[in-house]
């Protein structure tokens, strides 16, 4: 069935039911009629936002696309709901479905797309060139005005290496990572080391790719140099990741007390022990949920905490993890999410068939209910414990908590 702007509503609905992505087809067929504006402004703008790692200002988009800022501003209203406008006049694509429509899909070659693999790689190259436009001293200069709509440095500090990676510009990527001044400056700007570790992870991937692509008759010096680079990136990444494991829980609490949630979160993601990572992420989530204006951030982090808890292999740890998570959500009055976590904790506890292990699991679950002040659930769980010693311990904790 062929549809156009004069088609009836029923025809349009039937067409969209057959393939919801056709809603973008209609939109882009209209935009492409703008001809010069489409090719010179709108298409480059969409391509830039497709590969950008975070929102960009109109001025930054203009710099990357080599288009005057006023033309970017004039074209924005034509894009309607395709863009999401954030604070400080920053823009991003409104939904991941739009990004899926714009880029070529290897698994579904029959689907429409706007940017093929080669052009997407070239777009990453443009952003990499924009990130690397200045000297190392300029990039890491002490002061950056976060409200300056033209400044590239905040973005470049985080994403320069990422764009080099996706542009497959291995020589420049290796040059950046081998620059000791760049490495030192980045560690100074981000003491959590998470950003540096992520860069090194990409460096390891690209160095390994270069090693596998070496010809058998490649000079020995070339082969050894490539392998040495791979080992250096790997060892440094592991060293920095392991360094995070030396931070005690009190260090995360101190960071949160100072309002440095971002740094605490970055450090938590570097922890290699799942239970420690979970505990640190939970602390950050609790801090965010305790601030009404940051509830949305806390709930966004909840998805990550839930993911880490669900991946735990030990069922005892899983009971504790989901119990603590549920209690935190209950106290933050997020009843629906808390209910889902209580259910996960109960399922993990019920999975034990051996009496002693089952009693331990129910005691852990009861302690989580005590933390959430859910007294009736504590009593019900306590009665499910067979061991008199474990049961008395739970009743004693209940009495102390209820009288506090």
C-alpha positions in Angstrom: 0.0 0.0 0.0 1.4 3.3 -1.1 0.7 6.3 1.1 1.4 10.0 0.9 0.5 13.3 2.6 -3.0 13.1 1.1 -3.7 9.6 2.4 -6.6 9.1 4.7 -6.0 8.6 8.5 -7.0 5.0 8.2 -4.5 4.3 5.4 -1.8 6.0 7.5 -2.6 4.0 10.6 -2.7 0.7 8.7 0.7 1.5 7.1 2.2 2.4 10.5 0.8 -0.8 12.1 2.6 -2.8 9.4 5.9 -1.0 10.2 6.1 1.7 12.9 9.4 2.9 11.5 7.5 4.3 8.6 6.6 7.3 10.8 10.3 8.4 10.3 9.9 7.7 6.5 7.1 10.2 6.3 9.1 12.8 8.4 12.3 12.5 6.4 10.5 12.5 3.0 9.1 15.9 4.1 12.5 17.2 5.3 14.3 16.1 2.1 12.1 18.4 0.1 13.9 21.3 1.7 16.8 20.3 -0.6 19.8 22.6 0.2 18.8 23.0 3.8 18.5 19.2 4.2 21.9 18.5 2.7 23.8 21.4 4.1 22.4 21.7 7.6 19.7 19.1 8.7 21.4 15.9 7.6 24.9 16.9 9.0 23.2 17.9 12.3 21.4 14.6 12.6 24.6 12.7 11.8 26.5 14.6 14.4 23.9 13.9 17.1 23.7 10.2 16.0 27.4 9.6 16.9 27.7 12.1 19.7 28.2 10.6 23.2 26.2 13.3 24.9 24.1 16.4 24.2 25.7 19.3 22.2 24.9 23.0 21.9 23.9 24.6 18.7 27.3 26.3 18.5 29.2 23.0 19.0 27.1 21.3 16.3 27.8 24.2 14.0 31.6 23.9 14.6 31.6 20.2 13.9 29.4 20.5 10.8 31.2 23.6 9.6 27.8 25.4 9.4 27.0 28.9 10.7 25.3 28.9 14.1 22.3 30.9 12.9 21.6 28.2 10.2 21.5 25.5 12.9 19.2 27.7 15.0 16.9 28.3 12.0 16.7 24.6 11.2 15.9 23.4 14.7 12.1 24.3 14.5 11.8 22.3 11.3 13.0 19.1 13.2 10.1 19.4 15.6 10.0 16.4 18.0 13.0 14.7 16.5 15.3 16.5 19.0 15.2 16.8 22.8 16.2 20.2 24.2 18.1 20.0 27.5 19.3 22.7 29.8 21.9 25.3 28.6 20.5 25.0 25.0 21.9 21.5 24.4 20.3 19.0 22.0 20.2 15.3 21.5 18.1 12.8 19.4 14.7 12.4 21.1 14.7 8.6 21.2 16.9 5.6 20.6 14.4 4.4 17.9 15.4 7.4 15.8 19.0 6.5 16.2 18.2 2.9 15.1 16.4 4.3 12.0 19.2 6.6 11.0 22.0 4.0 11.1 22.5 1.0 9.0 21.7 -2.4 10.7 23.9 -5.4 9.8 21.2 -7.8 11.0 18.4 -6.2 9.1 19.8 -5.1 5.7 16.3 -4.6 4.2 15.5 -1.8 6.6 15.8 1.9 5.5 18.7 4.0 6.9 20.3 7.3 6.4 23.9 6.8 7.3 25.8 3.7 6.3 28.7 2.1 8.2 31.3 4.1 6.2 29.7 7.4 6.8 29.1 6.7 10.5 32.8 6.0 10.8 33.5 9.3 9.0 31.2 11.2 11.4 33.1 9.8 14.3 36.3 11.1 12.6 34.7 14.6 12.4 34.0 14.6 16.1 37.5 13.3 16.9 39.0 16.1 14.8 36.9 18.6 16.7 37.9 17.1 20.1 41.6 17.2 19.1 41.6 20.7 17.6 43.9 22.2 20.3 47.1 21.4 22.0 47.3 19.1 25.1 47.9 22.2 27.2 44.8 23.9 25.9 42.7 20.7 26.4 43.7 20.4 30.1 43.9 24.0 31.0 42.7 24.5 34.6 39.5 26.5 34.1 36.6 25.6 31.9 33.3 27.6 31.9 30.6 24.9 31.8 28.1 27.5 30.5 30.3 28.4 27.5 28.3 27.1 24.5 31.3 27.0 22.2 33.9 25.3 24.4 34.8 21.8 23.2 37.0 20.8 26.1 34.6 19.3 28.6 33.3 17.0 25.9 36.7 16.2 24.4 38.2 15.3 27.8 35.7 12.4 28.1 35.1 11.3 24.5 38.2 12.1 22.3 39.6 8.6 22.5 36.1 7.0 22.0 35.6 8.9 18.7 39.1 7.9 17.5 38.2 4.3 18.3 35.0 4.3 16.3 36.6 6.2 13.5 39.2 3.4 13.4 41.9 6.0 13.5 44.4 3.7 15.3 47.6 5.8 14.7 46.1 8.9 16.4 44.5 6.9 19.2 47.8 5.2 20.0 49.6 8.6 19.9 47.1 10.0 22.4 47.3 7.1 24.8 51.1 7.0 24.5 51.3 10.7 25.5 52.4 10.7 29.1 51.2 14.3 29.5 47.7 13.4 28.3 47.5 10.4 30.7 48.7 12.5 33.7 46.4 15.4 32.9 43.4 13.0 32.5 44.1 11.4 35.9 44.4 14.8 37.5 41.0 15.8 36.0 39.3 12.5 37.0 41.0 11.1 40.1 38.5 8.2 40.1 40.5 6.9 37.0 37.3 5.5 35.4 37.6 7.7 32.3 41.2 6.6 31.8 40.4 3.0 32.3 37.7 3.2 29.7 40.1 4.8 27.2 42.7 2.1 27.9 40.0 -0.6 27.3 39.4 0.8 23.8 43.2 1.0 23.4 43.5 -2.6 24.2 40.8 -3.5 21.8 42.4 -1.6 19.0 46.0 -2.8 19.8 44.7 -6.4 19.7 43.1 -5.7 16.3 46.3 -4.3 14.9 48.2 -7.3 16.2 45.8 -9.8 14.6 46.0 -7.9 11.3 49.8 -8.0 11.1 51.0 -10.0 8.1 53.1 -13.1 8.8 56.0 -11.5 7.0 55.8 -8.2 9.0 59.1 -7.0 10.4 59.9 -8.4 13.8 60.3 -4.9 15.3 56.8 -4.0 14.1 55.3 -7.1 15.6 57.1 -6.7 18.9 56.1 -3.0 19.1 52.4 -3.8 18.6 52.5 -6.5 21.2 54.3 -4.3 23.7 51.6 -1.6 23.2 48.9 -4.2 23.9 50.6 -5.4 27.1 51.3 -1.9 28.3 47.7 -0.8 27.9 46.4 -4.0 29.5 48.7 -3.8 32.5 48.0 -0.1 33.1 44.2 -0.7 32.9 44.4 -3.6 35.3 46.5 -1.6 37.7 44.1 1.4 37.7 41.1 -0.9 38.1 42.7 -2.7 41.0 43.6 0.6 42.7 39.9 1.3 43.1 39.6 -1.9 45.2 41.8 -0.4 47.9 39.1 2.3 48.6 37.2 1.4 51.8 33.5 1.9 52.2 34.2 5.0 54.3 35.8 6.6 51.3 32.6 6.4 49.3 30.7 7.7 52.3 33.0 10.7 52.5 32.7 11.5 48.8 28.9 11.4 49.2 29.0 13.6 52.3 31.0 16.2 50.2 28.3 16.0 47.4 30.6 14.3 45.0 28.2 11.6 43.8 29.6 11.5 40.3 33.1 10.6 41.5 31.7 8.0 43.9 29.7 6.5 41.1 32.7 6.4 38.8 34.8 4.7 41.5 32.1 2.2 42.2 32.0 1.1 38.6 35.7 0.3 38.8 35.4 -2.1 41.7 36.1 -5.7 40.7 34.3 -7.5 43.5 30.5 -7.6 42.7 29.4 -7.4 46.3 31.5 -4.3 47.0 30.4 -2.7 43.8 26.8 -3.3 44.7 27.3 -1.8 48.2 28.9 1.3 46.8 26.3 1.8 44.0 23.6 1.3 46.6 25.1 4.1 48.8 25.0 6.5 45.8 21.5 5.5 44.9 20.3 6.1 48.5 22.0 9.5 48.5 20.2 10.5 45.3 16.8 9.2 46.4 17.1 11.2 49.6 17.1 14.4 47.6 13.7 15.1 46.0 15.1 17.1 43.1 17.4 14.2 42.2 14.9 11.3 42.5 15.0 10.8 38.7 18.8 10.2 38.9 18.4 7.8 41.7 15.8 5.8 39.9 18.0 5.7 36.8 20.8 4.3 38.9 18.4 1.7 40.4 18.4 -0.1 37.0 22.2 -0.5 37.3 22.0 -1.7 40.9 19.3 -4.2 40.0 21.5 -5.5 37.1 24.5 -6.1 39.4 22.3 -7.8 42.1 20.7 -10.1 39.5 24.1 -11.2 38.2 25.3 -12.4 41.7 26.1 -16.1 41.6 25.8 -16.8 45.3 22.1 -17.0 46.4 22.9 -15.9 49.9 24.5 -12.7 48.5 21.5 -12.3 46.2 19.1 -12.4 49.1 21.1 -9.7 51.0 21.5 -7.6 47.8 17.8 -7.5 46.8 16.8 -7.2 50.5 18.9 -4.1 51.0 17.8 -2.7 47.6 14.2 -3.3 48.4 14.5 -1.7 51.9 16.1 1.4 50.4 13.4 1.8 47.8 10.7 1.2 50.5 12.1 3.9 52.6 12.2 6.2 49.6 8.5 5.4 48.9 9.2 3.7 45.6 6.7 0.9 46.5 6.4 -0.7 43.0 10.1 -1.1 42.5 10.5 -2.2 46.1 7.9 -4.9 45.6 9.8 -6.3 42.7 13.0 -6.5 44.7 11.2 -8.1 47.7 10.0 -10.8 45.3 13.5 -11.4 43.9 14.8 -11.7 47.5 12.1 -14.2 48.4 12.7 -16.3 45.3 16.4 -16.5 46.1 15.6 -17.5 49.7 13.1 -20.1 48.7 15.6 -21.7 46.3 17.5 -23.3 49.2 16.5 -26.9 50.0 19.0 -27.5 52.9 17.4 -26.3 56.2 20.4 -24.4 57.6 21.0 -22.5 54.4 17.3 -21.7 54.1 17.2 -20.4 57.7 20.2 -18.2 57.1 18.6 -16.8 53.9 15.3 -16.1 55.7 17.2 -14.4 58.6 18.9 -12.1 56.0 15.5 -11.4 54.5 14.0 -10.6 57.9 16.9 -8.2 58.6 16.1 -6.3 55.4 12.4 -6.1 56.4 13.6 -4.6 59.8 15.6 -2.1 57.9 12.5 -1.1 56.0 10.3 -1.0 59.2 8.0 -3.6 57.8 7.2 -5.3 61.1 4.5 -7.7 60.0 6.7 -9.1 57.2 9.5 -9.6 59.8 7.1 -11.6 62.0 5.9 -13.7 59.0 9.5 -14.4 57.9 10.7 -15.2 61.4 8.0 -17.9 61.7 9.3 -19.5 58.5 12.7 -20.2 60.2 13.1 -23.7 61.7 16.2 -23.0 63.8 15.2 -21.7 67.3 18.5 -19.9 67.6 18.1 -18.1 64.3 14.4 -17.3 65.1 15.3 -15.9 68.6 18.0 -13.7 67.0 15.4 -12.3 64.6 12.8 -11.7 67.3 15.5 -9.9 69.3 16.5 -7.6 66.5 12.8 -6.9 65.9 12.2 -5.9 69.5 15.3 -3.6 69.5 14.3 -1.9 66.2 10.6 -1.5 67.2 11.5 0.1 70.5 14.1 2.5 69.0 
